[in-house]
Amino acid sequence: MITIDSAEFRQLMGECAIHRGRGRPADAIALVEPRLAQLEPDAQEVALLQMIYASSEAGMRAKMIEFATKLAAFDPDIPAVKKALRT
């Protein structure tokens, strides 16, 4: 289980941010999505939020809704979740 305070999680989120910053949000999704099941719940929340942003940037509406639905199970009041599920 990858914890939110682990170096592995920080590296994963850092690489995700680099891909997004370079205009490659689909690469960020490809990097993080396969690891979601390995993340503890707090880390999953952070990762899913990043996946909502990345899928929106990539124009992947179905993925954005999928990630938002998963994150809503943790906290349906997150503004990005509400926005993704409203569209």
PDB file of N, CA, C and O in Angstrom, chain B, residues numbered from 101:
ATOM      1  N   MET B 101       0.839  -1.179   0.000  1.00  0.00           N
ATOM      2  CA  MET B 101       0.000   0.000   0.000  1.00  0.00           C
ATOM      3  C   MET B 101       0.885   1.243   0.000  1.00  0.00           C
ATOM      4  O   MET B 101       1.787   1.375   0.827  1.00  0.00           O
ATOM      5  N   ILE B 102       0.622   2.133  -0.916  1.00  0.00           N
ATOM      6  CA  ILE B 102       1.376   3.372  -1.020  1.00  0.00           C
ATOM      7  C   ILE B 102       0.672   4.427  -0.172  1.00  0.00           C
ATOM      8  O   ILE B 102      -0.503   4.729  -0.379  1.00  0.00           O
ATOM      9  N   THR B 103       1.405   4.976   0.775  1.00  0.00           N
ATOM     10  CA  THR B 103       0.818   5.957   1.688  1.00  0.00           C
ATOM     11  C   THR B 103       1.008   7.377   1.158  1.00  0.00           C
ATOM     12  O   THR B 103       1.887   7.651   0.340  1.00  0.00           O
ATOM     13  N   ILE B 104       0.162   8.257   1.649  1.00  0.00           N
ATOM     14  CA  ILE B 104       0.187   9.638   1.180  1.00  0.00           C
ATOM     15  C   ILE B 104       1.480  10.355   1.551  1.00  0.00           C
ATOM     16  O   ILE B 104       1.889  11.296   0.872  1.00  0.00           O
ATOM     17  N   ASP B 105       2.118   9.912   2.621  1.00  0.00           N
ATOM     18  CA  ASP B 105       3.347  10.588   3.046  1.00  0.00           C
ATOM     19  C   ASP B 105       4.613   9.874   2.586  1.00  0.00           C
ATOM     20  O   ASP B 105       5.707  10.187   3.056  1.00  0.00           O
ATOM     21  N   SER B 106       4.473   8.923   1.677  1.00  0.00           N
ATOM     22  CA  SER B 106       5.642   8.176   1.208  1.00  0.00           C
ATOM     23  C   SER B 106       6.363   8.909   0.077  1.00  0.00           C
ATOM     24  O   SER B 106       5.771   9.708  -0.648  1.00  0.00           O
ATOM     25  N   ALA B 107       7.638   8.617  -0.048  1.00  0.00           N
ATOM     26  CA  ALA B 107       8.429   9.167  -1.149  1.00  0.00           C
ATOM     27  C   ALA B 107       7.885   8.672  -2.487  1.00  0.00           C
ATOM     28  O   ALA B 107       7.904   9.400  -3.479  1.00  0.00           O
ATOM     29  N   GLU B 108       7.410   7.453  -2.508  1.00  0.00           N
ATOM     30  CA  GLU B 108       6.866   6.880  -3.744  1.00  0.00           C
ATOM     31  C   GLU B 108       5.652   7.681  -4.228  1.00  0.00           C
ATOM     32  O   GLU B 108       5.504   7.940  -5.422  1.00  0.00           O
ATOM     33  N   PHE B 109       4.786   8.068  -3.285  1.00  0.00           N
ATOM     34  CA  PHE B 109       3.612   8.848  -3.667  1.00  0.00           C
ATOM     35  C   PHE B 109       4.019  10.242  -4.143  1.00  0.00           C
ATOM     36  O   PHE B 109       3.501  10.736  -5.145  1.00  0.00           O
ATOM     37  N   ARG B 110       4.941  10.867  -3.429  1.00  0.00           N
ATOM     38  CA  ARG B 110       5.407  12.195  -3.842  1.00  0.00           C
ATOM     39  C   ARG B 110       6.014  12.138  -5.245  1.00  0.00           C
ATOM     40  O   ARG B 110       5.791  13.037  -6.056  1.00  0.00           O
ATOM     41  N   GLN B 111       6.767  11.102  -5.525  1.00  0.00           N
ATOM     42  CA  GLN B 111       7.369  10.958  -6.849  1.00  0.00           C
ATOM     43  C   GLN B 111       6.284  10.756  -7.912  1.00  0.00           C
ATOM     44  O   GLN B 111       6.345  11.356  -8.985  1.00  0.00           O
ATOM     45  N   LEU B 112       5.308   9.922  -7.617  1.00  0.00           N
ATOM     46  CA  LEU B 112       4.223   9.652  -8.565  1.00  0.00           C
ATOM     47  C   LEU B 112       3.461  10.938  -8.886  1.00  0.00           C
ATOM     48  O   LEU B 112       3.187  11.226 -10.051  1.00  0.00           O
ATOM     49  N   MET B 113       3.123  11.704  -7.858  1.00  0.00           N
ATOM     50  CA  MET B 113       2.390  12.957  -8.082  1.00  0.00           C
ATOM     51  C   MET B 113       3.270  13.994  -8.770  1.00  0.00           C
ATOM     52  O   MET B 113       2.777  14.806  -9.554  1.00  0.00           O
ATOM     53  N   GLY B 114       4.564  13.973  -8.482  1.00  0.00           N
ATOM     54  CA  GLY B 114       5.490  14.878  -9.156  1.00  0.00           C
ATOM     55  C   GLY B 114       5.577  14.582 -10.640  1.00  0.00           C
ATOM     56  O   GLY B 114       5.551  15.498 -11.463  1.00  0.00           O
ATOM     57  N   GLU B 115       5.680  13.310 -10.985  1.00  0.00           N
ATOM     58  CA  GLU B 115       5.735  12.924 -12.393  1.00  0.00           C
ATOM     59  C   GLU B 115       4.415  13.245 -13.090  1.00  0.00           C
ATOM     60  O   GLU B 115       4.398  13.653 -14.252  1.00  0.00           O
ATOM     61  N   CYS B 116       3.321  13.058 -12.378  1.00  0.00           N
ATOM     62  CA  CYS B 116       2.008  13.412 -12.907  1.00  0.00           C
ATOM     63  C   CYS B 116       1.971  14.903 -13.242  1.00  0.00           C
ATOM     64  O   CYS B 116       1.527  15.292 -14.322  1.00  0.00           O
ATOM     65  N   ALA B 117       2.436  15.724 -12.316  1.00  0.00           N
ATOM     66  CA  ALA B 117       2.448  17.172 -12.524  1.00  0.00           C
ATOM     67  C   ALA B 117       3.341  17.563 -13.697  1.00  0.00           C
ATOM     68  O   ALA B 117       3.000  18.465 -14.463  1.00  0.00           O
ATOM     69  N   ILE B 118       4.463  16.902 -13.838  1.00  0.00           N
ATOM     70  CA  ILE B 118       5.374  17.193 -14.949  1.00  0.00           C
ATOM     71  C   ILE B 118       4.684  16.906 -16.279  1.00  0.00           C
ATOM     72  O   ILE B 118       4.748  17.720 -17.200  1.00  0.00           O
ATOM     73  N   HIS B 119       4.027  15.757 -16.383  1.00  0.00           N
ATOM     74  CA  HIS B 119       3.313  15.419 -17.626  1.00  0.00           C
ATOM     75  C   HIS B 119       2.235  16.457 -17.925  1.00  0.00           C
ATOM     76  O   HIS B 119       2.110  16.923 -19.058  1.00  0.00           O
ATOM     77  N   ARG B 120       1.462  16.813 -16.909  1.00  0.00           N
ATOM     78  CA  ARG B 120       0.410  17.812 -17.113  1.00  0.00           C
ATOM     79  C   ARG B 120       1.016  19.153 -17.503  1.00  0.00           C
ATOM     80  O   ARG B 120       0.509  19.822 -18.404  1.00  0.00           O
ATOM     81  N   GLY B 121       2.081  19.548 -16.846  1.00  0.00           N
ATOM     82  CA  GLY B 121       2.729  20.816 -17.140  1.00  0.00           C
ATOM     83  C   GLY B 121       3.317  20.885 -18.536  1.00  0.00           C
ATOM     84  O   GLY B 121       3.436  21.966 -19.113  1.00  0.00           O
ATOM     85  N   ARG B 122       3.679  19.753 -19.071  1.00  0.00           N
ATOM     86  CA  ARG B 122       4.240  19.695 -20.424  1.00  0.00           C
ATOM     87  C   ARG B 122       3.157  19.485 -21.481  1.00  0.00           C
ATOM     88  O   ARG B 122       3.454  19.258 -22.654  1.00  0.00           O
ATOM     89  N   GLY B 123       1.889  19.563 -21.046  1.00  0.00           N
ATOM     90  CA  GLY B 123       0.794  19.424 -22.000  1.00  0.00           C
ATOM     91  C   GLY B 123       0.516  18.000 -22.413  1.00  0.00           C
ATOM     92  O   GLY B 123      -0.023  17.753 -23.492  1.00  0.00           O
ATOM     93  N   ARG B 124       0.885  17.050 -21.550  1.00  0.00           N
ATOM     94  CA  ARG B 124       0.660  15.633 -21.841  1.00  0.00           C
ATOM     95  C   ARG B 124      -0.212  14.997 -20.753  1.00  0.00           C
ATOM     96  O   ARG B 124       0.231  14.082 -20.059  1.00  0.00           O
ATOM     97  N   PRO B 125      -1.444  15.480 -20.605  1.00  0.00           N
ATOM     98  CA  PRO B 125      -2.296  14.949 -19.540  1.00  0.00           C
ATOM     99  C   PRO B 125      -2.633  13.472 -19.716  1.00  0.00           C
ATOM    100  O   PRO B 125      -2.826  12.768 -18.725  1.00  0.00           O
ATOM    101  N   ALA B 126      -2.707  12.990 -20.945  1.00  0.00           N
ATOM    102  CA  ALA B 126      -2.994  11.568 -21.160  1.00  0.00           C
ATOM    103  C   ALA B 126      -1.857  10.699 -20.606  1.00  0.00           C
ATOM    104  O   ALA B 126      -2.096   9.597 -20.113  1.00  0.00           O
ATOM    105  N   ASP B 127      -0.622  11.203 -20.689  1.00  0.00           N
ATOM    106  CA  ASP B 127       0.514  10.473 -20.117  1.00  0.00           C
ATOM    107  C   ASP B 127       0.422  10.441 -18.596  1.00  0.00           C
ATOM    108  O   ASP B 127       0.798   9.452 -17.967  1.00  0.00           O
ATOM    109  N   ALA B 128      -0.080  11.526 -18.006  1.00  0.00           N
ATOM    110  CA  ALA B 128      -0.265  11.566 -16.556  1.00  0.00           C
ATOM    111  C   ALA B 128      -1.278  10.503 -16.134  1.00  0.00           C
ATOM    112  O   ALA B 128      -1.074   9.794 -15.148  1.00  0.00           O
ATOM    113  N   ILE B 129      -2.355  10.402 -16.880  1.00  0.00           N
ATOM    114  CA  ILE B 129      -3.380   9.400 -16.577  1.00  0.00           C
ATOM    115  C   ILE B 129      -2.800   7.997 -16.725  1.00  0.00           C
ATOM    116  O   ILE B 129      -3.011   7.142 -15.865  1.00  0.00           O
ATOM    117  N   ALA B 130      -2.079   7.762 -17.798  1.00  0.00           N
ATOM    118  CA  ALA B 130      -1.487   6.436 -18.036  1.00  0.00           C
ATOM    119  C   ALA B 130      -0.511   6.052 -16.928  1.00  0.00           C
ATOM    120  O   ALA B 130      -0.345   4.872 -16.622  1.00  0.00           O
ATOM    121  N   LEU B 131       0.126   7.045 -16.333  1.00  0.00           N
ATOM    122  CA  LEU B 131       1.072   6.792 -15.253  1.00  0.00           C
ATOM    123  C   LEU B 131       0.361   6.470 -13.937  1.00  0.00           C
ATOM    124  O   LEU B 131       0.734   5.525 -13.241  1.00  0.00           O
ATOM    125  N   VAL B 132      -0.651   7.250 -13.603  1.00  0.00           N
ATOM    126  CA  VAL B 132      -1.274   7.154 -12.281  1.00  0.00           C
ATOM    127  C   VAL B 132      -2.406   6.130 -12.216  1.00  0.00           C
ATOM    128  O   VAL B 132      -2.517   5.404 -11.229  1.00  0.00           O
ATOM    129  N   GLU B 133      -3.231   6.059 -13.230  1.00  0.00           N
ATOM    130  CA  GLU B 133      -4.421   5.196 -13.166  1.00  0.00           C
ATOM    131  C   GLU B 133      -4.113   3.745 -12.786  1.00  0.00           C
ATOM    132  O   GLU B 133      -4.829   3.178 -11.960  1.00  0.00           O
ATOM    133  N   PRO B 134      -3.079   3.124 -13.355  1.00  0.00           N
ATOM    134  CA  PRO B 134      -2.805   1.730 -12.983  1.00  0.00           C
ATOM    135  C   PRO B 134      -2.378   1.556 -11.520  1.00  0.00           C
ATOM    136  O   PRO B 134      -2.407   0.443 -10.994  1.00  0.00           O
ATOM    137  N   ARG B 135      -1.989   2.635 -10.875  1.00  0.00           N
ATOM    138  CA  ARG B 135      -1.495   2.568  -9.490  1.00  0.00           C
ATOM    139  C   ARG B 135      -2.580   2.881  -8.454  1.00  0.00           C
ATOM    140  O   ARG B 135      -2.351   2.712  -7.257  1.00  0.00           O
ATOM    141  N   LEU B 136      -3.754   3.333  -8.898  1.00  0.00           N
ATOM    142  CA  LEU B 136      -4.790   3.767  -7.955  1.00  0.00           C
ATOM    143  C   LEU B 136      -5.115   2.712  -6.905  1.00  0.00           C
ATOM    144  O   LEU B 136      -5.269   3.046  -5.730  1.00  0.00           O
ATOM    145  N   ALA B 137      -5.222   1.474  -7.295  1.00  0.00           N
ATOM    146  CA  ALA B 137      -5.579   0.401  -6.355  1.00  0.00           C
ATOM    147  C   ALA B 137      -4.496   0.180  -5.306  1.00  0.00           C
ATOM    148  O   ALA B 137      -4.771  -0.399  -4.254  1.00  0.00           O
ATOM    149  N   GLN B 138      -3.273   0.628  -5.570  1.00  0.00           N
ATOM    150  CA  GLN B 138      -2.166   0.448  -4.626  1.00  0.00           C
ATOM    151  C   GLN B 138      -2.094   1.574  -3.599  1.00  0.00           C
ATOM    152  O   GLN B 138      -1.306   1.504  -2.656  1.00  0.00           O
ATOM    153  N   LEU B 139      -2.909   2.608  -3.777  1.00  0.00           N
ATOM    154  CA  LEU B 139      -2.843   3.780  -2.913  1.00  0.00           C
ATOM    155  C   LEU B 139      -3.789   3.646  -1.725  1.00  0.00           C
ATOM    156  O   LEU B 139      -4.901   3.132  -1.851  1.00  0.00           O
ATOM    157  N   GLU B 140      -3.328   4.118  -0.574  1.00  0.00           N
ATOM    158  CA  GLU B 140      -4.214   4.182   0.576  1.00  0.00           C
ATOM    159  C   GLU B 140      -5.308   5.212   0.266  1.00  0.00           C
ATOM    160  O   GLU B 140      -5.141   6.029  -0.640  1.00  0.00           O
ATOM    161  N   PRO B 141      -6.425   5.183   1.008  1.00  0.00           N
ATOM    162  CA  PRO B 141      -7.545   6.073   0.694  1.00  0.00           C
ATOM    163  C   PRO B 141      -7.196   7.560   0.595  1.00  0.00           C
ATOM    164  O   PRO B 141      -7.644   8.224  -0.339  1.00  0.00           O
ATOM    165  N   ASP B 142      -6.418   8.095   1.520  1.00  0.00           N
ATOM    166  CA  ASP B 142      -6.061   9.522   1.437  1.00  0.00           C
ATOM    167  C   ASP B 142      -5.277   9.822   0.163  1.00  0.00           C
ATOM    168  O   ASP B 142      -5.497  10.848  -0.481  1.00  0.00           O
ATOM    169  N   ALA B 143      -4.385   8.944  -0.190  1.00  0.00           N
ATOM    170  CA  ALA B 143      -3.595   9.128  -1.407  1.00  0.00           C
ATOM    171  C   ALA B 143      -4.471   8.972  -2.647  1.00  0.00           C
ATOM    172  O   ALA B 143      -4.273   9.666  -3.644  1.00  0.00           O
ATOM    173  N   GLN B 144      -5.431   8.066  -2.584  1.00  0.00           N
ATOM    174  CA  GLN B 144      -6.359   7.903  -3.705  1.00  0.00           C
ATOM    175  C   GLN B 144      -7.137   9.182  -3.963  1.00  0.00           C
ATOM    176  O   GLN B 144      -7.342   9.568  -5.114  1.00  0.00           O
ATOM    177  N   GLU B 145      -7.572   9.841  -2.892  1.00  0.00           N
ATOM    178  CA  GLU B 145      -8.310  11.092  -3.059  1.00  0.00           C
ATOM    179  C   GLU B 145      -7.487  12.120  -3.822  1.00  0.00           C
ATOM    180  O   GLU B 145      -7.984  12.741  -4.762  1.00  0.00           O
ATOM    181  N   VAL B 146      -6.246  12.299  -3.429  1.00  0.00           N
ATOM    182  CA  VAL B 146      -5.373  13.270  -4.091  1.00  0.00           C
ATOM    183  C   VAL B 146      -5.141  12.857  -5.543  1.00  0.00           C
ATOM    184  O   VAL B 146      -5.227  13.692  -6.444  1.00  0.00           O
ATOM    185  N   ALA B 147      -4.855  11.601  -5.772  1.00  0.00           N
ATOM    186  CA  ALA B 147      -4.586  11.115  -7.123  1.00  0.00           C
ATOM    187  C   ALA B 147      -5.820  11.241  -8.012  1.00  0.00           C
ATOM    188  O   ALA B 147      -5.710  11.645  -9.169  1.00  0.00           O
ATOM    189  N   LEU B 148      -6.989  10.899  -7.480  1.00  0.00           N
ATOM    190  CA  LEU B 148      -8.210  11.007  -8.277  1.00  0.00           C
ATOM    191  C   LEU B 148      -8.507  12.452  -8.656  1.00  0.00           C
ATOM    192  O   LEU B 148      -8.971  12.720  -9.765  1.00  0.00           O
ATOM    193  N   LEU B 149      -8.249  13.370  -7.760  1.00  0.00           N
ATOM    194  CA  LEU B 149      -8.448  14.779  -8.089  1.00  0.00           C
ATOM    195  C   LEU B 149      -7.533  15.182  -9.250  1.00  0.00           C
ATOM    196  O   LEU B 149      -7.958  15.876 -10.173  1.00  0.00           O
ATOM    197  N   GLN B 150      -6.282  14.743  -9.192  1.00  0.00           N
ATOM    198  CA  GLN B 150      -5.360  15.035 -10.289  1.00  0.00           C
ATOM    199  C   GLN B 150      -5.821  14.384 -11.593  1.00  0.00           C
ATOM    200  O   GLN B 150      -5.632  14.950 -12.670  1.00  0.00           O
ATOM    201  N   MET B 151      -6.422  13.201 -11.497  1.00  0.00           N
ATOM    202  CA  MET B 151      -6.905  12.510 -12.682  1.00  0.00           C
ATOM    203  C   MET B 151      -8.119  13.216 -13.281  1.00  0.00           C
ATOM    204  O   MET B 151      -8.306  13.205 -14.498  1.00  0.00           O
ATOM    205  N   ILE B 152      -8.947  13.832 -12.428  1.00  0.00           N
ATOM    206  CA  ILE B 152     -10.063  14.636 -12.941  1.00  0.00           C
ATOM    207  C   ILE B 152      -9.513  15.797 -13.761  1.00  0.00           C
ATOM    208  O   ILE B 152      -9.962  16.048 -14.879  1.00  0.00           O
ATOM    209  N   TYR B 153      -8.539  16.501 -13.197  1.00  0.00           N
ATOM    210  CA  TYR B 153      -7.941  17.633 -13.909  1.00  0.00           C
ATOM    211  C   TYR B 153      -7.292  17.176 -15.218  1.00  0.00           C
ATOM    212  O   TYR B 153      -7.489  17.795 -16.264  1.00  0.00           O
ATOM    213  N   ALA B 154      -6.528  16.104 -15.152  1.00  0.00           N
ATOM    214  CA  ALA B 154      -5.811  15.627 -16.341  1.00  0.00           C
ATOM    215  C   ALA B 154      -6.779  15.170 -17.431  1.00  0.00           C
ATOM    216  O   ALA B 154      -6.578  15.477 -18.606  1.00  0.00           O
ATOM    217  N   SER B 155      -7.816  14.446 -17.053  1.00  0.00           N
ATOM    218  CA  SER B 155      -8.765  13.968 -18.060  1.00  0.00           C
ATOM    219  C   SER B 155      -9.538  15.128 -18.675  1.00  0.00           C
ATOM    220  O   SER B 155      -9.871  15.095 -19.860  1.00  0.00           O
ATOM    221  N   SER B 156      -9.823  16.146 -17.883  1.00  0.00           N
ATOM    222  CA  SER B 156     -10.473  17.344 -18.423  1.00  0.00           C
ATOM    223  C   SER B 156      -9.544  18.023 -19.431  1.00  0.00           C
ATOM    224  O   SER B 156      -9.977  18.401 -20.520  1.00  0.00           O
ATOM    225  N   GLU B 157      -8.277  18.178 -19.073  1.00  0.00           N
ATOM    226  CA  GLU B 157      -7.292  18.790 -19.971  1.00  0.00           C
ATOM    227  C   GLU B 157      -7.129  18.000 -21.258  1.00  0.00           C
ATOM    228  O   GLU B 157      -6.887  18.572 -22.321  1.00  0.00           O
ATOM    229  N   ALA B 158      -7.262  16.672 -21.160  1.00  0.00           N
ATOM    230  CA  ALA B 158      -7.082  15.805 -22.326  1.00  0.00           C
ATOM    231  C   ALA B 158      -8.358  15.666 -23.158  1.00  0.00           C
ATOM    232  O   ALA B 158      -8.347  15.031 -24.213  1.00  0.00           O
ATOM    233  N   GLY B 159      -9.455  16.258 -22.684  1.00  0.00           N
ATOM    234  CA  GLY B 159     -10.717  16.135 -23.408  1.00  0.00           C
ATOM    235  C   GLY B 159     -11.323  14.745 -23.296  1.00  0.00           C
ATOM    236  O   GLY B 159     -12.085  14.319 -24.164  1.00  0.00           O
ATOM    237  N   MET B 160     -10.983  14.046 -22.230  1.00  0.00           N
ATOM    238  CA  MET B 160     -11.456  12.672 -22.015  1.00  0.00           C
ATOM    239  C   MET B 160     -12.640  12.710 -21.028  1.00  0.00           C
ATOM    240  O   MET B 160     -12.501  12.378 -19.850  1.00  0.00           O
ATOM    241  N   ARG B 161     -13.798  13.122 -21.546  1.00  0.00           N
ATOM    242  CA  ARG B 161     -14.967  13.339 -20.696  1.00  0.00           C
ATOM    243  C   ARG B 161     -15.391  12.083 -19.933  1.00  0.00           C
ATOM    244  O   ARG B 161     -15.692  12.157 -18.742  1.00  0.00           O
ATOM    245  N   ALA B 162     -15.416  10.950 -20.598  1.00  0.00           N
ATOM    246  CA  ALA B 162     -15.835   9.706 -19.943  1.00  0.00           C
ATOM    247  C   ALA B 162     -14.895   9.360 -18.782  1.00  0.00           C
ATOM    248  O   ALA B 162     -15.348   8.935 -17.719  1.00  0.00           O
ATOM    249  N   LYS B 163     -13.610   9.541 -18.983  1.00  0.00           N
ATOM    250  CA  LYS B 163     -12.629   9.282 -17.915  1.00  0.00           C
ATOM    251  C   LYS B 163     -12.829  10.273 -16.777  1.00  0.00           C
ATOM    252  O   LYS B 163     -12.759   9.899 -15.606  1.00  0.00           O
ATOM    253  N   MET B 164     -13.079  11.537 -17.116  1.00  0.00           N
ATOM    254  CA  MET B 164     -13.289  12.549 -16.092  1.00  0.00           C
ATOM    255  C   MET B 164     -14.477  12.169 -15.207  1.00  0.00           C
ATOM    256  O   MET B 164     -14.401  12.285 -13.984  1.00  0.00           O
ATOM    257  N   ILE B 165     -15.556  11.722 -15.812  1.00  0.00           N
ATOM    258  CA  ILE B 165     -16.731  11.309 -15.050  1.00  0.00           C
ATOM    259  C   ILE B 165     -16.423  10.070 -14.214  1.00  0.00           C
ATOM    260  O   ILE B 165     -16.865   9.966 -13.070  1.00  0.00           O
ATOM    261  N   GLU B 166     -15.673   9.140 -14.778  1.00  0.00           N
ATOM    262  CA  GLU B 166     -15.279   7.933 -14.040  1.00  0.00           C
ATOM    263  C   GLU B 166     -14.473   8.299 -12.788  1.00  0.00           C
ATOM    264  O   GLU B 166     -14.754   7.802 -11.698  1.00  0.00           O
ATOM    265  N   PHE B 167     -13.489   9.155 -12.947  1.00  0.00           N
ATOM    266  CA  PHE B 167     -12.665   9.560 -11.805  1.00  0.00           C
ATOM    267  C   PHE B 167     -13.476  10.366 -10.797  1.00  0.00           C
ATOM    268  O   PHE B 167     -13.313  10.195  -9.589  1.00  0.00           O
ATOM    269  N   ALA B 168     -14.338  11.233 -11.282  1.00  0.00           N
ATOM    270  CA  ALA B 168     -15.164  12.050 -10.387  1.00  0.00           C
ATOM    271  C   ALA B 168     -16.122  11.178  -9.581  1.00  0.00           C
ATOM    272  O   ALA B 168     -16.360  11.438  -8.401  1.00  0.00           O
ATOM    273  N   THR B 169     -16.664  10.158 -10.208  1.00  0.00           N
ATOM    274  CA  THR B 169     -17.572   9.245  -9.510  1.00  0.00           C
ATOM    275  C   THR B 169     -16.830   8.504  -8.403  1.00  0.00           C
ATOM    276  O   THR B 169     -17.357   8.332  -7.304  1.00  0.00           O
ATOM    277  N   LYS B 170     -15.618   8.070  -8.691  1.00  0.00           N
ATOM    278  CA  LYS B 170     -14.816   7.385  -7.661  1.00  0.00           C
ATOM    279  C   LYS B 170     -14.470   8.335  -6.518  1.00  0.00           C
ATOM    280  O   LYS B 170     -14.531   7.953  -5.350  1.00  0.00           O
ATOM    281  N   LEU B 171     -14.108   9.569  -6.853  1.00  0.00           N
ATOM    282  CA  LEU B 171     -13.758  10.526  -5.818  1.00  0.00           C
ATOM    283  C   LEU B 171     -14.985  10.940  -5.007  1.00  0.00           C
ATOM    284  O   LEU B 171     -14.866  11.227  -3.816  1.00  0.00           O
ATOM    285  N   ALA B 172     -16.142  10.973  -5.627  1.00  0.00           N
ATOM    286  CA  ALA B 172     -17.384  11.319  -4.924  1.00  0.00           C
ATOM    287  C   ALA B 172     -17.679  10.335  -3.810  1.00  0.00           C
ATOM    288  O   ALA B 172     -18.327  10.692  -2.826  1.00  0.00           O
ATOM    289  N   ALA B 173     -17.214   9.100  -3.949  1.00  0.00           N
ATOM    290  CA  ALA B 173     -17.407   8.106  -2.879  1.00  0.00           C
ATOM    291  C   ALA B 173     -16.655   8.526  -1.619  1.00  0.00           C
ATOM    292  O   ALA B 173     -17.051   8.164  -0.511  1.00  0.00           O
ATOM    293  N   PHE B 174     -15.587   9.279  -1.780  1.00  0.00           N
ATOM    294  CA  PHE B 174     -14.825   9.794  -0.638  1.00  0.00           C
ATOM    295  C   PHE B 174     -15.440  11.093  -0.118  1.00  0.00           C
ATOM    296  O   PHE B 174     -15.653  11.265   1.082  1.00  0.00           O
ATOM    297  N   ASP B 175     -15.720  12.002  -1.054  1.00  0.00           N
ATOM    298  CA  ASP B 175     -16.229  13.323  -0.671  1.00  0.00           C
ATOM    299  C   ASP B 175     -16.980  13.937  -1.852  1.00  0.00           C
ATOM    300  O   ASP B 175     -16.358  14.477  -2.768  1.00  0.00           O
ATOM    301  N   PRO B 176     -18.305  13.858  -1.836  1.00  0.00           N
ATOM    302  CA  PRO B 176     -19.089  14.385  -2.959  1.00  0.00           C
ATOM    303  C   PRO B 176     -19.124  15.913  -3.030  1.00  0.00           C
ATOM    304  O   PRO B 176     -19.601  16.474  -4.017  1.00  0.00           O
ATOM    305  N   ASP B 177     -18.624  16.587  -1.996  1.00  0.00           N
ATOM    306  CA  ASP B 177     -18.683  18.049  -1.960  1.00  0.00           C
ATOM    307  C   ASP B 177     -17.452  18.747  -2.527  1.00  0.00           C
ATOM    308  O   ASP B 177     -17.374  19.975  -2.498  1.00  0.00           O
ATOM    309  N   ILE B 178     -16.496  17.991  -3.039  1.00  0.00           N
ATOM    310  CA  ILE B 178     -15.319  18.601  -3.661  1.00  0.00           C
ATOM    311  C   ILE B 178     -15.785  19.339  -4.921  1.00  0.00           C
ATOM    312  O   ILE B 178     -16.446  18.743  -5.771  1.00  0.00           O
ATOM    313  N   PRO B 179     -15.451  20.613  -5.049  1.00  0.00           N
ATOM    314  CA  PRO B 179     -15.931  21.390  -6.197  1.00  0.00           C
ATOM    315  C   PRO B 179     -15.641  20.746  -7.560  1.00  0.00           C
ATOM    316  O   PRO B 179     -16.496  20.784  -8.445  1.00  0.00           O
ATOM    317  N   ALA B 180     -14.469  20.166  -7.742  1.00  0.00           N
ATOM    318  CA  ALA B 180     -14.138  19.531  -9.027  1.00  0.00           C
ATOM    319  C   ALA B 180     -15.042  18.334  -9.303  1.00  0.00           C
ATOM    320  O   ALA B 180     -15.374  18.057 -10.456  1.00  0.00           O
ATOM    321  N   VAL B 181     -15.436  17.631  -8.257  1.00  0.00           N
ATOM    322  CA  VAL B 181     -16.352  16.494  -8.412  1.00  0.00           C
ATOM    323  C   VAL B 181     -17.721  16.996  -8.843  1.00  0.00           C
ATOM    324  O   VAL B 181     -18.314  16.478  -9.788  1.00  0.00           O
ATOM    325  N   LYS B 182     -18.212  17.999  -8.149  1.00  0.00           N
ATOM    326  CA  LYS B 182     -19.520  18.563  -8.495  1.00  0.00           C
ATOM    327  C   LYS B 182     -19.532  19.058  -9.926  1.00  0.00           C
ATOM    328  O   LYS B 182     -20.481  18.800 -10.666  1.00  0.00           O
ATOM    329  N   LYS B 183     -18.488  19.766 -10.323  1.00  0.00           N
ATOM    330  CA  LYS B 183     -18.413  20.296 -11.683  1.00  0.00           C
ATOM    331  C   LYS B 183     -18.360  19.179 -12.717  1.00  0.00           C
ATOM    332  O   LYS B 183     -19.061  19.238 -13.727  1.00  0.00           O
ATOM    333  N   ALA B 184     -17.545  18.172 -12.477  1.00  0.00           N
ATOM    334  CA  ALA B 184     -17.402  17.074 -13.444  1.00  0.00           C
ATOM    335  C   ALA B 184     -18.691  16.289 -13.599  1.00  0.00           C
ATOM    336  O   ALA B 184     -19.036  15.869 -14.704  1.00  0.00           O
ATOM    337  N   LEU B 185     -19.399  16.090 -12.508  1.00  0.00           N
ATOM    338  CA  LEU B 185     -20.620  15.286 -12.562  1.00  0.00           C
ATOM    339  C   LEU B 185     -21.826  16.102 -13.026  1.00  0.00           C
ATOM    340  O   LEU B 185     -22.858  15.535 -13.385  1.00  0.00           O
ATOM    341  N   ARG B 186     -21.702  17.389 -13.020  1.00  0.00           N
ATOM    342  CA  ARG B 186     -22.776  18.286 -13.470  1.00  0.00           C
ATOM    343  C   ARG B 186     -22.742  18.436 -14.986  1.00  0.00           C
ATOM    344  O   ARG B 186     -23.777  18.673 -15.610  1.00  0.00           O
ATOM    345  N   THR B 187     -21.563  18.300 -15.579  1.00  0.00           N
ATOM    346  CA  THR B 187     -21.437  18.536 -17.021  1.00  0.00           C
ATOM    347  C   THR B 187     -21.876  17.362 -17.849  1.00  0.00           C
ATOM    348  O   THR B 187     -21.824  17.420 -19.078  1.00  0.00           O
TER     349      THR B 187
END
